[in-house]
């Protein structure tokens, strides 16, 4: 049994004079746990914020404010705050791809529009055990397909930084709710970038951990190696806090491993100017090829995987500035390098098609009219795969993983743009061109994050700036296999040097918006 430790306490510097939704999750949890704030007070300020901006953003769905307040009062009267829980009294909304008991579980599909969950997913159970109070769901694309969160059940989620732009997906509702200060933390999931893309689009942090780090129960494909659950936050430390909650050993899942909860909490609790893992970083440096002589971590970087992945000019400009800032601040020694990933996207497409054939194939066969064309097409691709195509994808998967492991013998992290484009027009299903190149379908523009899905290594996105049009851009941080703690620490250092996550959106609350716009 995993016993969850006490939350990081709110330091004197963090102690607020006014309770607001701008406060970090770790501060809010500490205030509730210490008795300086009640769960009901924390709930009320978030419900007020949701009422103010959610009509424009449409990130949280299935909300019942009265039930949420009742749950907060129950939390206070039961004295649960005295238990010292990591998410003590914090409101959360659950991504609508997983069940939360008592809430609609639609997956954004008309096929399940009226389904109400009777059980909790393992992610929901862990958050509840840590003191979180579930208030609703966060919006998604239908069945989580595509990195633009719109569906025929709840409509479209808009970007808080520009309501005319997409929030990304499939964790678009979660990312937009975080950025809008409607939630302190959020759960997400990631196959081809579904945690990282919306986090980059919405100026928040999203973390795709290694396979097996966060249990996914129930799971239709427990031996799959593409989809993971993971944490999101407005900064790296809140993301580390939620990872400490979500990560545990689950004997019913084949790839589950024991987490290093203490290491995640060390990141969550670190002082502003504290650098963690100094001895390990020094040891890794000494063990690197030739033995590096500098004292800083060695960060590799690539803008476009040697020209194999197109990246728009406005994204390049922001990432270039961020890398220059990291170098001038002395955060890392930087070198342009990356493994050979030319076959990664092709491998990923085969693995994805097989997964969708497994998960959606029966529904497509039974009720095709209730499933959007993208899903039907992907299931058809999976059904048409030959044995040799599958075998070659498995061989390629092994090569990619091995190359990436070897790469991190001599480099601490690999930095890339998280997304190839900035947030695009909310009326577009996906960007039709990237850096002047035509995109063949709704997956091609996500080749960068998808590449690192195939590696299986942990990948974090950290906000690092805005385009000239004021649109957020994230930097992807990939690190050694199953070393989520190191990736989080390196992300925290990047955030400290060049991060932009503290810049909140200004959401016009009087702007008329269409929840069901025409999307081409």
Number of C-alpha atoms within 10 A of each C-alpha: 6 11 10 16 16 18 27 24 20 22 12 7 6 15 16 14 6 7 14 15 22 18 17 21 29 26 21 32 32 28 27 28 29 18 14 11 18 23 30 22 17 22 26 18 16 22 23 14 17 23 14 16 21 23 18 23 26 26 33 28 23 16 18 12 17 11 13 20 21 13 20 26 18 14 20 19 12 10 12 17 25 14 16 21 26 29 32 32 33 28 31 28 29 28 28 30 23 22 25 26 15 14 23 22 24 25 23 24 21 18 16 14 15 12 15 15 16 13 13 18 20 19 24 24 15 19 25 21 16 26 23 25 24 24 27 24 26 30 37 36 29 27 20 27 23 23 28 33 31 33 22 15 20 24 21 29 36 30 35 32 25 23 18 15 21 31 37 35 33 35 36 36 36 38 39 34 30 27 29 26 23 27 28 28 30 27 27 31 27 25 23 30 31 31 34 36 35 34 37 32 32 35 35 32 34 37 35 31 28 26 23 25 27 28 27 23 15 14 12 11 15 17 12 16 19 21 23 25 25 26 29 32 29 31 26 32 25 25 28 28 27 28 27 26 26 26 26 22 18 19 11 11 17 12 18 19 18 14 22 16 20 12 20 24 24 19 25 25 19 15 11 9 8 11 13 19 16 13 9 11 17 17 12 20 23 16 13 16 11 9 12 16 9 12 14 16 21 22 25 23 21 15 21 16 19 14 9 11 20 23 22 17 16 19 26 19 15 21 25 14 14 21 21 14 17 21 15 12 12 14 20 22 15 21 14 13 17 19 15 14 20 14 15 23 23 17 22 25 20 20 21 22 21 22 21 22 22 15 16 16 20 13 15 19 12 9 10 15 13 14 18 17 11 14 22 21 13 22 24 17 17 22 15 13 13 9 9 9 13 16 12 13 20 16 12 19 20 13 16 23 19 13 15 23 17 12 20 21 14 20 22 22 24 26 25 24 27 30 28 26 24 28 25 20 18 25 16 14 19 23 19 15 15 17 14 11 13 12 16 10 12 16 17 20 25 25 21 27 26 25 23 26 27 26 26 25 21 25 31 30 33 32 32 27 25 20 16 11 9 12 22 27 34 35 28 31 25 34 28 24 19 19 18 27 25 23 25 28 23 27 27 23 21 24 21 16 18 20 22 20 22 14 14 18 16 11 18 14 14 10 10 9 15 13 18 15 12 11 12 8
